[in-house]
């Protein structure tokens, strides 16, 4: 049986020994993945989230940076 997202994330963070992820963090990460997927190839989405986490940048700031980069890329392609 597959777990729902919340159950999976709770179990996964426990297994990793890290604090649980909040619903707001999940929402922001999904938005970050969406920005990456729409500004580039879809495969960039999970890797972008990984890079954001690895950088230690707060999720909200990582999202803002991604949005700014996506806007710059869109403007340069016009």
Secondary structure, 3 states (H helix, E strand, C coil): CCCCHHHHHHHHHHHHCCCCCCHHHHHHHHHHHHHHHHHCCCCHHHHHHHHHHHHCCCHHHHHHHHHHHHHHHHHHCC
